[in-house]
Amino acid sequence: MSAQRYTMYDVFRRNALLSPDAIAVVQDGQRLTFLELWQRIEALAGGIAGLGIKRGERICILAQNDTAYLVLYGACAKLGVIAYPINWRLTGEEIGHVLDRARPRMLVVDDSTLEIASQWPGVRKDIEHWYTMGDRPTDSFDRLATLHKAEADTSHEAMPEDAFAVISTAAVDVIPRGAVLTHANVIASNIQTMACMNITASDAYLVALPMYHIAALGIAFTMLHVGGKNVIMTRFDADNAVRLIDEENVTILSDFPPVLLNVLNAAEEKGSKLPSLKIVTGLDAPETINRLHKSTGAQFWTGFGQSETTGFVTLQRVTDHPGSSGKPAPLCEIKLVDEYDSEVPTGTPGEILVRGPVVFQGYYGQPDVNEYTFRGGWHHTGDVGRFDDEGYLYYVKRKAEKELIKPGGENVYPAEVEKVIMEMAGVRAVCVFGVPDVEWGEAITAVVEVDNPDSRTAQEVIDHVAGRIARFKKPRWVEFTETLPKSDSGETDRDAVKERWGKSD
């Protein structure tokens, strides 16, 4: 036992001791104090320990937002077990790939995902334990907490440098990579967020984005750490969001298009000025942000960050320095480099490199990728930015090999969509890229090379993609051509494709 030990379990325990009667979580009218939350964590930790699941092993969660998510994170934190949430919007095949990489001892599902996973216990013999969130009599998550009343064995408690959670990133190599976040990563990020946005125990956060996403989890953990309140929505609904913001005096909301736009529309219909709302974080269109500022007292905050950096590494109010992502946050260092990892001059675009206590431990089970990612002692983000003379970072683009599309805040790599389209008969080549979209932030365009373009329809490509991978990865626009532009090396010239076929609404 180290005198320097402090983990996320200690965060849960601290507030149970210091603020036992303060409300920690609200969901569907049910309210849990910090003491009650901690008591549930203790009981579940005993149940998980009784199954023989040990430090360093994984529990995957395939479920929509629920208080049980936070209880499970707390129980895993106590035991040193790693929580591994999965995007419930993926197809069964895609989820199977994540499970192959995660190799969990347990999978937890809920009513919304039970159907897709119902046959797996008889097929996936590699996963020993299967539980559902809820009150089912035989396999419920709640019942697990009552099976083993004894105190969980803490002889192998987690240390700050141990993995706490694995957050799936986009499928740059078809299977989503898992960013391993340690206890120390999350605690450092919590403190940084509190300091930068002046978050206190009087704040309340509406957990409207999915809890498999760092944008939701990051501030939810910060709120737990500071002693504030998390108001959980199972799934986002704009009318319900406005009601909860007003009834629970919510002060913070995370946003990816079209969340904020829908909230503002619903608030206008209901005659609400959202008086408690102070902070909206994320990405959105300038017109939506301006509408927020004009119609409410809230400020929109934006920055640069990734799952791999446990959230943001630059942050600012949009109005502080319009167009930029802000200056480096207190607990990280950023530099910009060229293709040879040499630092570039101010004003010159370069790859964004980050180091500091918020930088992740690595991608789960991918040592070769980690060695390349962390070369030179810095995390190479794959994003390109530039600094101005005042030290503000401006986001420019993704590097070509890590080109990313973000429809509605989800991460989609072109290579994944291209691979699926290439399965179609008669397709010789394809180029997938993102274009600006007013409603969703970005939309997916596919340009497909075939012998007879007039004989093909966009819908057949859209339907094929939607039937093979998650529906949010399907193209919005499809173009056909007899020949895609090629570079001197014979590869598709992506820049030329974008210049010719790029469009937005």
C-alpha positions as CSV (number, residue, x, y, z in Angstrom):
1,M,0.0,0.0,0.0
2,S,1.5,3.3,-1.1
3,A,1.1,6.6,0.9
4,Q,0.6,8.3,-2.5
5,R,-2.2,6.0,-3.5
6,Y,-5.4,7.8,-4.6
7,T,-7.8,6.3,-7.1
8,M,-11.3,6.9,-8.5
9,Y,-12.6,4.6,-5.7
10,D,-11.2,7.1,-3.2
11,V,-13.2,9.8,-5.0
12,F,-16.5,7.9,-4.5
13,R,-15.6,7.1,-0.9
14,R,-14.5,10.7,-0.1
15,N,-17.8,12.2,-1.0
16,A,-19.7,9.5,0.9
17,L,-17.8,10.5,4.0
18,L,-17.8,14.3,3.5
19,S,-21.2,14.9,1.8
20,P,-23.2,11.8,2.6
21,D,-26.6,13.5,2.2
22,A,-25.8,15.5,-0.9
23,I,-27.5,14.2,-4.1
24,A,-25.1,12.5,-6.4
25,V,-27.3,11.0,-9.1
26,V,-30.8,11.7,-10.4
27,Q,-32.5,9.4,-13.0
28,D,-36.2,8.9,-13.8
29,G,-37.3,10.6,-10.6
30,Q,-35.0,8.4,-8.4
31,R,-32.4,10.2,-6.4
32,L,-29.2,8.7,-4.8
33,T,-27.1,10.5,-2.2
34,F,-23.3,10.1,-2.3
35,L,-23.6,7.7,0.7
36,E,-26.3,5.6,-1.1
37,L,-24.2,5.5,-4.2
38,W,-21.1,4.4,-2.3
39,Q,-23.2,1.7,-0.5
40,R,-24.3,0.3,-3.9
41,I,-20.7,0.4,-5.1
42,E,-19.6,-1.6,-2.0
43,A,-22.3,-4.2,-2.5
44,L,-21.6,-4.7,-6.2
45,A,-17.8,-4.9,-5.6
46,G,-18.5,-7.8,-3.3
47,G,-20.6,-9.5,-5.9
48,I,-18.0,-9.1,-8.7
49,A,-15.2,-10.2,-6.4
50,G,-17.3,-13.3,-5.5
51,L,-17.3,-14.3,-9.2
52,G,-13.5,-14.3,-9.1
53,I,-13.0,-11.4,-11.4
54,K,-9.7,-9.8,-10.5
55,R,-7.5,-6.8,-10.9
56,G,-6.7,-6.0,-14.5
57,E,-9.5,-8.1,-16.0
58,R,-12.3,-6.5,-18.0
59,I,-16.0,-6.0,-17.7
60,C,-17.7,-4.8,-20.9
61,I,-20.9,-2.7,-20.8
62,L,-23.3,-2.6,-23.7
63,A,-26.1,-0.4,-22.4
64,Q,-27.7,3.0,-22.6
65,N,-27.2,5.6,-19.9
66,D,-28.0,4.4,-16.4
67,T,-27.1,5.0,-12.8
68,A,-25.8,1.5,-12.8
69,Y,-23.0,2.6,-15.1
70,L,-21.6,4.8,-12.4
71,V,-22.1,2.1,-9.8
72,L,-20.2,-0.3,-11.9
73,Y,-17.4,2.2,-12.5
74,G,-17.1,2.6,-8.7
75,A,-17.0,-1.2,-8.1
76,C,-14.4,-1.7,-10.8
77,A,-12.3,1.1,-9.3
78,K,-12.4,-0.6,-5.9
79,L,-11.3,-4.0,-7.3
80,G,-8.8,-2.8,-9.9
81,V,-11.1,-4.3,-12.6
82,I,-11.2,-2.4,-15.9
83,A,-14.5,-1.1,-17.2
84,Y,-14.8,-1.3,-21.0
85,P,-18.0,0.4,-22.4
86,I,-19.1,-0.4,-25.9
87,N,-21.1,1.8,-28.3
88,W,-24.6,0.4,-28.4
89,R,-25.2,1.9,-31.9
90,L,-22.8,-0.7,-33.4
91,T,-24.0,-3.8,-35.2
92,G,-23.7,-7.2,-33.7
93,E,-20.7,-8.0,-35.9
94,E,-18.9,-4.8,-34.9
95,I,-19.6,-5.4,-31.2
96,G,-18.2,-8.9,-31.6
97,H,-14.9,-7.4,-32.9
98,V,-14.7,-5.2,-29.8
99,L,-15.3,-8.1,-27.5
100,D,-12.6,-10.1,-29.4
101,R,-10.2,-7.2,-28.5
102,A,-11.4,-6.6,-25.0
103,R,-11.6,-10.3,-23.9
104,P,-13.9,-9.5,-21.0
105,R,-14.7,-11.8,-18.1
106,M,-18.2,-10.3,-17.9
107,L,-20.7,-8.5,-20.3
108,V,-23.4,-6.3,-18.9
109,V,-26.4,-5.4,-21.2
110,D,-29.7,-3.7,-20.7
111,D,-33.2,-4.0,-22.2
112,S,-32.3,-2.0,-25.3
113,T,-29.3,-4.4,-26.1
114,L,-30.6,-7.6,-24.7
115,E,-32.1,-8.8,-28.0
116,I,-28.8,-8.4,-29.9
117,A,-26.9,-10.2,-27.2
118,S,-29.5,-12.8,-26.2
119,Q,-27.9,-15.7,-28.2
120,W,-24.3,-14.8,-27.3
121,P,-24.1,-16.8,-24.0
122,G,-24.5,-20.0,-26.0
123,V,-21.9,-18.9,-28.6
124,R,-19.3,-16.8,-26.8
125,K,-17.9,-19.3,-24.4
126,D,-15.0,-17.0,-23.9
127,I,-17.2,-14.7,-21.8
128,E,-17.9,-16.4,-18.4
129,H,-20.5,-14.1,-16.9
130,W,-23.6,-12.4,-18.4
131,Y,-25.7,-9.8,-16.5
132,T,-28.4,-7.3,-17.3
133,M,-29.1,-3.9,-15.7
134,G,-32.5,-4.1,-14.0
135,D,-34.4,-6.4,-11.7
136,R,-34.6,-9.6,-13.6
137,P,-34.9,-12.5,-11.2
138,T,-32.0,-14.7,-12.4
139,D,-29.4,-12.7,-14.2
140,S,-29.8,-9.1,-13.0
141,F,-27.0,-6.8,-12.2
142,D,-28.9,-5.8,-9.0
143,R,-29.1,-9.4,-7.9
144,L,-25.3,-9.8,-8.3
145,A,-24.8,-7.2,-5.6
146,T,-26.7,-9.3,-3.1
147,L,-24.9,-12.6,-3.8
148,H,-21.8,-12.0,-1.8
149,K,-22.3,-10.0,1.3
150,A,-18.7,-10.2,2.5
151,E,-16.5,-7.2,2.1
152,A,-14.7,-7.4,-1.3
153,D,-11.0,-8.4,-1.0
154,T,-8.9,-5.3,-1.1
155,S,-5.6,-7.0,-0.8
156,H,-5.0,-6.2,-4.5
157,E,-6.5,-2.7,-4.7
158,A,-5.8,-0.6,-7.8
159,M,-3.0,1.9,-7.9
160,P,-3.2,5.3,-9.6
161,E,-1.2,4.1,-12.6
162,D,-3.5,1.1,-13.1
163,A,-6.1,1.0,-15.9
164,F,-9.5,2.3,-14.9
165,A,-11.4,2.3,-18.1
166,V,-11.0,1.6,-21.8
167,I,-12.8,4.0,-24.1
168,S,-13.3,2.9,-27.7
169,T,-12.1,5.3,-30.3
170,A,-12.8,5.2,-34.1
171,A,-12.0,2.2,-36.1
172,V,-8.9,3.4,-37.8
173,D,-7.9,-0.2,-38.4
174,V,-11.5,-1.4,-38.8
175,I,-11.8,-2.6,-35.2
176,P,-12.2,0.3,-32.7
177,R,-9.1,0.9,-30.8
178,G,-9.5,1.1,-27.0
179,A,-7.8,4.0,-25.2
180,V,-6.7,2.9,-21.8
181,L,-7.3,5.6,-19.2
182,T,-5.7,5.1,-15.8
183,H,-7.1,6.3,-12.4
184,A,-4.4,9.0,-12.5
185,N,-5.5,10.1,-15.9
186,V,-9.1,10.6,-14.9
187,I,-8.3,12.3,-11.6
188,A,-5.9,14.7,-13.4
189,S,-8.6,15.5,-16.0
190,N,-11.2,16.0,-13.3
191,I,-9.1,18.6,-11.5
192,Q,-8.2,20.3,-14.7
193,T,-11.8,20.6,-15.7
194,M,-12.8,21.9,-12.3
195,A,-10.1,24.6,-12.5
196,C,-10.7,25.7,-16.0
197,M,-14.5,26.0,-15.9
198,N,-14.8,26.8,-12.2
199,I,-17.0,23.8,-11.5
200,T,-18.1,23.4,-7.9
201,A,-20.4,21.2,-5.8
202,S,-23.3,23.5,-6.6
203,D,-23.2,22.5,-10.2
204,A,-25.4,19.9,-11.9
205,Y,-24.6,18.1,-15.2
206,L,-27.2,16.7,-17.6
207,V,-25.8,13.4,-18.8
208,A,-27.5,13.5,-22.2
209,L,-24.7,12.2,-24.5
210,P,-24.0,8.4,-24.4
211,M,-21.9,7.3,-21.4
212,Y,-19.6,5.2,-23.6
213,H,-18.3,8.6,-24.9
214,I,-15.5,10.6,-23.2
215,A,-17.5,13.8,-23.7
216,A,-20.2,12.5,-21.3
217,L,-18.0,10.4,-19.0
218,G,-15.4,13.1,-18.5
219,I,-17.7,15.7,-17.0
220,A,-19.8,13.0,-15.2
221,F,-16.6,11.9,-13.4
222,T,-15.7,15.6,-12.7
223,M,-19.1,16.2,-11.2
224,L,-18.7,13.1,-9.0
225,H,-15.3,14.3,-7.9
226,V,-16.3,17.8,-7.0
227,G,-19.4,16.7,-5.2
228,G,-22.0,18.0,-7.7
229,K,-25.0,16.3,-9.2
230,N,-25.3,14.1,-12.3
231,V,-28.8,14.1,-13.9
232,I,-28.9,11.0,-16.2
233,M,-31.0,10.7,-19.3
234,T,-31.4,7.1,-20.6
235,R,-31.5,8.5,-24.1
236,F,-31.5,12.1,-25.3
237,D,-34.9,13.7,-25.8
238,A,-35.1,17.4,-26.3
239,D,-38.4,18.0,-24.5
240,N,-37.3,15.9,-21.5
241,A,-33.9,17.6,-21.5
242,V,-35.5,21.1,-21.1
243,R,-37.7,19.7,-18.3
244,L,-34.8,18.3,-16.4
245,I,-32.6,21.4,-16.9
246,D,-35.3,23.5,-15.4
247,E,-36.5,21.1,-12.6
248,E,-33.0,20.0,-11.5
249,N,-31.3,23.4,-12.0
250,V,-28.8,21.9,-14.5
251,T,-25.8,24.2,-15.0
252,I,-23.7,22.2,-17.5
253,L,-24.6,20.4,-20.8
254,S,-22.4,18.7,-23.3
255,D,-23.2,19.1,-27.0
256,F,-22.6,17.4,-30.3
257,P,-24.9,18.5,-33.2
258,P,-27.9,18.5,-33.2
259,V,-28.3,18.2,-29.4
260,L,-28.1,21.9,-28.6
261,L,-30.2,23.0,-31.5
262,N,-32.9,20.6,-30.5
263,V,-32.7,21.8,-26.9
264,L,-33.0,25.4,-27.9
265,N,-36.0,24.6,-30.2
266,A,-37.8,22.7,-27.4
267,A,-37.0,25.5,-24.9
268,E,-38.5,28.1,-27.2
269,E,-41.7,26.0,-27.7
270,K,-42.0,25.6,-23.9
271,G,-41.3,29.2,-23.2
272,S,-38.2,28.4,-21.1
273,K,-35.1,30.6,-21.0
274,L,-33.1,27.8,-19.4
275,P,-32.2,30.2,-16.5
276,S,-29.9,27.7,-14.6
277,L,-27.8,26.8,-17.6
278,K,-24.3,28.3,-17.4
279,I,-22.0,26.1,-19.6
280,V,-22.4,24.2,-22.8
281,T,-19.3,22.3,-24.0
282,G,-18.5,20.7,-27.3
283,L,-18.7,21.5,-31.0
284,D,-21.5,23.2,-33.0
285,A,-22.3,25.6,-35.8
286,P,-21.7,29.3,-35.2
287,E,-25.3,30.1,-35.7
288,T,-26.4,27.6,-33.1
289,I,-23.8,29.0,-30.6
290,N,-24.9,32.6,-31.3
291,R,-28.5,31.6,-30.7
292,L,-27.5,30.1,-27.3
293,H,-25.8,33.3,-26.3
294,K,-28.7,35.5,-27.4
295,S,-31.5,33.4,-25.9
296,T,-29.9,32.2,-22.6
297,G,-27.3,33.3,-20.0
298,A,-25.1,30.3,-20.9
299,Q,-21.7,30.4,-22.5
300,F,-20.4,28.0,-25.1
301,W,-17.0,26.4,-24.3
302,T,-14.9,24.7,-26.9
303,G,-11.5,23.2,-27.1
304,F,-9.3,20.4,-28.5
305,G,-9.2,16.9,-27.0
306,Q,-9.5,13.2,-27.5
307,S,-10.4,10.1,-25.7
308,E,-6.6,9.5,-25.6
309,T,-6.2,12.7,-23.6
310,T,-9.1,12.0,-21.2
311,G,-11.0,14.8,-22.7
312,F,-9.8,18.3,-23.5
313,V,-6.2,19.7,-23.5
314,T,-7.2,23.2,-24.6
315,L,-10.4,25.0,-23.5
316,Q,-12.0,28.4,-23.8
317,R,-15.2,30.2,-24.1
318,V,-15.9,30.6,-27.8
319,T,-16.2,34.4,-27.3
320,D,-12.7,34.6,-25.6
321,H,-10.8,34.1,-28.9
322,P,-13.2,33.4,-31.7
323,G,-12.0,30.7,-34.2
324,S,-9.4,29.1,-31.9
325,S,-9.5,26.1,-29.6
326,G,-7.9,27.9,-26.7
327,K,-4.6,27.8,-25.0
328,P,-3.0,24.6,-23.5
329,A,-4.7,23.6,-20.2
330,P,-2.7,23.5,-16.9
331,L,-1.9,19.8,-16.9
332,C,-0.6,19.2,-20.3
333,E,2.1,20.4,-22.8
334,I,1.5,20.8,-26.5
335,K,3.8,21.2,-29.4
336,L,3.4,21.1,-33.2
337,V,5.7,19.1,-35.4
338,D,6.4,18.3,-39.1
339,E,6.5,14.8,-40.6
340,Y,10.0,14.4,-39.2
341,D,8.9,15.3,-35.6
342,S,10.7,18.7,-35.8
343,E,8.9,21.5,-34.1
344,V,7.3,24.0,-36.6
345,P,7.4,27.8,-36.3
346,T,4.5,29.8,-34.9
347,G,1.7,30.1,-37.6
348,T,2.8,26.9,-39.4
349,P,0.5,23.9,-39.3
350,G,1.9,20.8,-37.7
351,E,0.8,17.6,-36.0
352,I,-0.5,18.2,-32.5
353,L,1.6,16.4,-29.9
354,V,0.6,16.2,-26.2
355,R,2.2,15.0,-23.0
356,G,1.2,15.2,-19.4
357,P,-0.8,13.4,-16.7
358,V,-4.0,13.4,-18.9
359,V,-2.4,11.4,-21.7
360,F,-3.7,7.8,-21.9
361,Q,-1.6,4.7,-21.1
362,G,-1.9,3.3,-24.6
363,Y,-4.3,1.4,-26.9
364,Y,-5.4,-1.9,-25.3
365,G,-3.7,-4.9,-26.6
366,Q,-1.8,-3.0,-29.4
367,P,1.9,-2.6,-28.3
368,D,3.1,-1.9,-31.9
369,V,0.6,0.9,-32.3
370,N,1.5,2.3,-28.9
371,E,5.2,2.4,-29.8
372,Y,4.5,4.4,-32.8
373,T,2.0,6.7,-31.1
374,F,4.3,7.6,-28.2
375,R,7.5,7.9,-30.2
376,G,9.8,10.5,-28.8
377,G,8.0,10.6,-25.5
378,W,4.9,12.4,-26.9
379,H,1.4,11.3,-27.8
380,H,1.0,11.9,-31.6
381,T,-2.7,12.8,-31.9
382,G,-3.0,12.5,-35.7
383,D,-4.5,16.0,-35.7
384,V,-3.0,19.1,-37.3
385,G,-3.1,22.5,-35.8
386,R,-1.3,25.8,-35.7
387,F,-0.4,28.3,-32.9
388,D,-0.8,32.1,-33.2
389,D,1.5,34.6,-31.7
390,E,-0.6,34.7,-28.5
391,G,-0.3,30.9,-27.9
392,Y,-3.8,30.0,-29.0
393,L,-4.3,26.7,-30.9
394,Y,-6.2,26.6,-34.1
395,Y,-7.5,23.2,-35.3
396,V,-6.7,22.6,-39.0
397,K,-7.5,19.0,-40.0
398,R,-6.7,15.3,-39.4
399,K,-3.6,13.8,-40.9
400,A,-4.3,11.8,-44.1
401,E,-3.7,8.4,-42.5
402,K,-6.1,9.3,-39.6
403,E,-8.7,11.2,-41.5
404,L,-11.8,11.4,-39.4
405,I,-15.5,12.2,-39.9
406,K,-17.7,13.2,-37.0
407,P,-21.4,13.0,-37.8
408,G,-23.3,14.0,-34.7
409,G,-20.2,13.6,-32.5
410,E,-19.5,10.0,-33.4
411,N,-16.1,9.0,-34.9
412,V,-16.1,7.5,-38.3
413,Y,-12.9,6.6,-40.2
414,P,-13.2,6.7,-44.0
415,A,-11.2,3.4,-44.3
416,E,-13.8,1.5,-42.4
417,V,-16.7,2.7,-44.7
418,E,-14.5,2.2,-47.8
419,K,-13.8,-1.4,-46.8
420,V,-17.5,-2.2,-46.6
421,I,-18.3,-0.5,-50.0
422,M,-15.5,-2.4,-51.6
423,E,-17.4,-5.6,-50.8
424,M,-20.0,-4.7,-53.4
425,A,-19.9,-6.3,-56.8
426,G,-18.4,-4.1,-59.5
427,V,-16.8,-1.6,-57.2
428,R,-13.2,-1.0,-58.3
429,A,-12.3,1.8,-55.9
430,V,-13.9,4.2,-53.4
431,C,-13.1,7.4,-51.6
432,V,-15.0,8.4,-48.5
433,F,-14.7,11.8,-46.8
434,G,-16.6,14.3,-44.7
435,V,-18.3,17.5,-45.6
436,P,-19.9,20.3,-43.4
437,D,-23.5,19.6,-42.4
438,V,-25.7,22.2,-40.7
439,E,-27.7,19.6,-38.6
440,W,-25.1,17.0,-37.8
441,G,-21.8,18.9,-38.0
442,E,-20.4,16.7,-40.7
443,A,-21.9,14.2,-43.2
444,I,-20.4,11.3,-45.1
445,T,-19.8,11.4,-48.8
446,A,-18.7,8.4,-50.9
447,V,-17.4,8.6,-54.4
448,V,-17.4,5.1,-56.0
449,E,-15.5,4.0,-59.1
450,V,-17.5,1.5,-61.2
451,D,-17.7,0.5,-64.9
452,N,-21.1,2.0,-65.7
453,P,-22.0,4.8,-63.3
454,D,-25.5,5.3,-64.7
455,S,-26.5,1.7,-63.8
456,R,-25.9,2.2,-60.1
457,T,-28.0,4.0,-57.4
458,A,-26.9,5.8,-54.3
459,Q,-29.5,4.0,-52.2
460,E,-27.9,0.6,-52.9
461,V,-24.6,1.8,-51.4
462,I,-26.3,3.5,-48.5
463,D,-28.4,0.4,-47.7
464,H,-25.3,-1.9,-48.0
465,V,-23.3,0.2,-45.5
466,A,-26.2,0.5,-43.1
467,G,-26.7,-3.3,-43.2
468,R,-23.1,-4.1,-42.5
469,I,-21.9,-1.5,-39.9
470,A,-23.5,1.0,-37.6
471,R,-26.1,3.2,-39.4
472,F,-24.4,6.4,-38.3
473,K,-21.5,5.4,-40.7
474,K,-23.7,5.3,-43.8
475,P,-23.0,7.9,-46.5
476,R,-25.4,10.8,-46.9
477,W,-24.3,11.4,-50.5
478,V,-23.0,8.9,-53.0
479,E,-21.4,9.8,-56.4
480,F,-20.4,7.3,-59.1
481,T,-17.5,7.7,-61.6
482,E,-15.7,5.6,-64.1
483,T,-12.3,6.8,-62.8
484,L,-11.2,8.3,-59.5
485,P,-8.3,10.8,-59.7
486,K,-5.0,9.1,-59.0
487,S,-1.7,10.3,-57.6
488,D,1.7,9.6,-59.2
489,S,2.0,6.5,-57.1
490,G,-1.3,5.2,-58.5
491,E,-3.3,5.7,-55.2
492,T,-6.5,7.6,-55.1
493,D,-5.8,11.4,-54.9
494,R,-8.1,12.2,-51.9
495,D,-7.6,16.0,-52.2
496,A,-8.6,15.9,-55.9
497,V,-11.7,13.9,-55.1
498,K,-12.7,16.3,-52.4
499,E,-12.1,19.3,-54.6
500,R,-14.3,17.8,-57.4
501,W,-17.1,16.1,-55.4
502,G,-17.1,17.9,-52.1
503,K,-20.4,19.5,-51.2
504,S,-22.5,20.4,-48.2
505,D,-26.0,21.6,-47.5
